[in-house]
Amino acid sequence: MTCVSYAADGWGVGELWYEGSRLVWHELPRPHRGTRARARVTPTHEGGGKRPPPSRSTIPAKRPRAGNGTAPDAKGLVHRIEDYFAGERVSFDQVELEVDGWTPFQLDVLRALRDVPYGEVVSYGDLARLAGHPRAQRAAGTFCAHNRYPLVVPCHRVVAAHGPGAYPGLGVEYKRRLLALEGVTV
């Protein structure tokens, strides 16, 4: 597995974790605290659980693992993320994600969420309908709460019926800042 760190002015330091050419984890930038994300366990603000960065025990394997090589698309993705945090409109559509072992429901929500355009928001109920599961808004919310690919799978674009909703791990103000970058006020 390969870890690539990046800095976003005014946001902090983030990390991308790759296995081969597939992204397996993305830590959004946060102010530097003197320790790498991999070395810490980050308690979430919502739900009280702990969400560590990836390890071989948290990522299911379906094929032999490659050694620690370089992630071929990492530099391109880092530049796109830096551009995003600088206020530019960028696309993450072509980023290959690690989804081995995901359920059909999770894959449906993933596809629907990746189709939510830059600068637009949907409710959790809307996301469930877009995914083809109109009565599964709570499950769609759970998917968003456990999203390990923020920005690439833009869960910050999903809002509650009467406000911004939660943003586990980083809080509602971080979510508002992300939406403000896209010209959305909630």
C-alpha positions as CSV (number, residue, x, y, z in Angstrom):
1,M,0.0,0.0,0.0
2,T,1.2,3.5,-0.8
3,C,0.5,6.7,1.2
4,V,0.7,10.1,-0.5
5,S,0.4,13.2,1.6
6,Y,-0.8,16.6,0.3
7,A,-1.3,20.1,1.6
8,A,-4.2,22.4,0.9
9,D,-3.7,26.0,1.8
10,G,-6.0,27.1,4.6
11,W,-7.2,23.5,5.2
12,G,-4.2,21.5,6.3
13,V,-2.6,18.2,5.4
14,G,-4.5,15.2,3.9
15,E,-3.5,11.7,2.7
16,L,-4.4,9.4,-0.1
17,W,-3.9,5.6,0.3
18,Y,-3.4,3.5,-2.8
19,E,-3.1,-0.1,-3.5
20,G,-1.9,-0.5,-7.1
21,S,-3.9,2.0,-9.1
22,R,-6.9,2.0,-6.9
23,L,-7.6,4.5,-4.2
24,V,-8.4,2.7,-0.9
25,W,-8.7,5.7,1.5
26,H,-8.7,9.5,1.5
27,E,-8.1,11.5,4.6
28,L,-9.4,15.1,4.1
29,P,-6.9,17.8,5.0
30,R,-6.9,19.0,8.6
31,P,-4.5,21.2,10.5
32,H,-1.2,19.4,11.1
33,R,-1.0,18.0,14.6
34,G,2.6,16.6,14.5
35,T,1.6,13.0,13.7
36,R,0.7,11.2,10.5
37,A,-2.8,10.1,10.1
38,R,-1.8,6.4,9.9
39,A,-0.3,6.7,13.4
40,R,-3.5,8.0,15.0
41,V,-6.9,6.8,15.6
42,T,-9.4,9.6,15.0
43,P,-12.6,9.6,17.1
44,T,-15.6,10.8,15.0
45,H,-17.6,13.8,16.2
46,E,-20.9,12.0,15.3
47,G,-21.7,8.5,16.4
48,G,-18.8,8.0,18.8
49,G,-17.0,5.3,16.8
50,K,-13.4,5.3,15.8
51,R,-12.3,5.4,12.2
52,P,-8.7,4.5,11.7
53,P,-6.9,5.0,8.4
54,P,-6.7,1.8,6.3
55,S,-4.7,-1.2,7.3
56,R,-4.5,-4.6,5.7
57,S,-7.1,-5.8,8.3
58,T,-9.7,-3.2,7.3
59,I,-9.5,-3.6,3.5
60,P,-10.9,-6.9,2.2
61,A,-8.7,-8.7,-0.3
62,K,-10.0,-10.7,-3.3
63,R,-6.7,-11.0,-5.1
64,P,-3.0,-11.2,-4.2
65,R,-1.6,-7.9,-2.9
66,A,1.1,-6.0,-4.7
67,G,4.2,-4.7,-3.0
68,N,4.7,-1.1,-2.0
69,G,5.0,0.6,-5.4
70,T,4.0,4.0,-6.5
71,A,0.5,5.0,-7.2
72,P,0.4,6.0,-10.8
73,D,-2.5,8.4,-10.6
74,A,-1.6,9.9,-7.2
75,K,0.2,13.0,-8.5
76,G,-2.7,13.8,-10.8
77,L,-5.3,13.3,-8.0
78,V,-3.2,15.4,-5.6
79,H,-3.1,18.3,-8.1
80,R,-6.9,18.0,-8.7
81,I,-7.5,18.0,-4.9
82,E,-5.2,21.0,-4.4
83,D,-7.1,22.8,-7.2
84,Y,-10.4,21.9,-5.6
85,F,-9.3,23.4,-2.3
86,A,-8.1,26.5,-4.2
87,G,-11.7,27.0,-5.4
88,E,-11.5,25.5,-8.9
89,R,-14.1,23.2,-10.3
90,V,-12.5,19.8,-10.9
91,S,-13.8,16.3,-11.6
92,F,-12.9,13.1,-9.8
93,D,-15.0,10.9,-12.1
94,Q,-12.1,8.9,-13.4
95,V,-10.6,8.0,-10.0
96,E,-10.6,4.2,-9.6
97,L,-11.8,3.1,-6.2
98,E,-11.3,-0.1,-4.1
99,V,-14.9,-1.5,-3.8
100,D,-14.2,-5.2,-3.4
101,G,-16.8,-6.8,-1.1
102,W,-19.3,-3.9,-1.4
103,T,-23.0,-4.8,-1.6
104,P,-25.2,-4.0,-4.6
105,F,-26.9,-1.3,-2.4
106,Q,-23.5,0.3,-1.6
107,L,-22.5,0.3,-5.2
108,D,-25.9,1.8,-6.2
109,V,-25.4,4.7,-3.7
110,L,-21.8,5.1,-4.8
111,R,-22.8,5.6,-8.4
112,A,-25.7,7.9,-7.5
113,L,-23.5,10.0,-5.3
114,R,-20.7,10.4,-7.9
115,D,-23.4,11.7,-10.3
116,V,-24.4,14.6,-8.0
117,P,-23.0,17.6,-9.8
118,Y,-20.5,20.1,-8.4
119,G,-22.3,23.0,-6.7
120,E,-25.6,21.1,-6.1
121,V,-26.9,19.2,-3.1
122,V,-29.4,16.5,-2.6
123,S,-31.2,15.2,0.5
124,Y,-30.6,11.8,2.0
125,G,-34.0,10.8,0.6
126,D,-33.1,12.1,-2.8
127,L,-29.9,10.1,-2.8
128,A,-31.8,7.0,-1.9
129,R,-34.2,7.6,-4.8
130,L,-31.4,8.3,-7.2
131,A,-29.8,5.1,-6.2
132,G,-33.0,3.2,-6.9
133,H,-33.9,2.5,-3.2
134,P,-36.5,5.2,-2.5
135,R,-37.2,4.0,1.1
136,A,-33.6,3.7,2.2
137,Q,-32.7,7.3,3.2
138,R,-31.3,6.2,6.6
139,A,-29.2,3.5,4.9
140,A,-28.0,6.2,2.4
141,G,-27.0,8.4,5.4
142,T,-25.1,5.5,6.9
143,F,-23.3,5.0,3.6
144,C,-22.3,8.7,3.7
145,A,-21.2,8.5,7.4
146,H,-18.8,5.7,6.5
147,N,-17.5,7.1,3.2
148,R,-13.8,6.6,2.9
149,Y,-13.5,8.6,-0.3
150,P,-14.6,12.2,0.5
151,L,-14.5,14.6,-2.5
152,V,-14.2,11.6,-4.9
153,V,-17.5,10.3,-3.5
154,P,-18.9,13.7,-2.5
155,C,-20.9,13.0,0.6
156,H,-20.6,16.6,1.6
157,R,-23.2,17.3,-1.2
158,V,-25.9,15.3,0.7
159,V,-27.8,17.4,3.2
160,A,-30.6,16.8,5.7
161,A,-34.1,17.9,4.9
162,H,-33.8,20.9,7.3
163,G,-30.2,21.8,7.3
164,P,-26.7,20.6,6.4
165,G,-26.8,17.3,8.3
166,A,-23.8,15.8,9.9
167,Y,-20.2,15.3,8.6
168,P,-18.7,12.6,10.8
169,G,-15.1,13.1,11.9
170,L,-14.7,16.8,10.7
171,G,-18.0,18.4,11.7
172,V,-20.7,20.5,10.2
173,E,-18.6,23.6,9.8
174,Y,-16.1,21.7,7.6
175,K,-19.0,20.5,5.5
176,R,-20.3,24.1,5.1
177,R,-16.8,25.2,4.0
178,L,-16.7,22.5,1.4
179,L,-20.1,23.5,0.1
180,A,-19.1,27.1,0.1
181,L,-16.1,26.3,-2.2
182,E,-18.8,25.1,-4.6
183,G,-21.0,28.1,-4.2
184,V,-23.6,26.4,-2.0
185,T,-24.9,28.0,1.2
186,V,-26.8,25.7,3.6
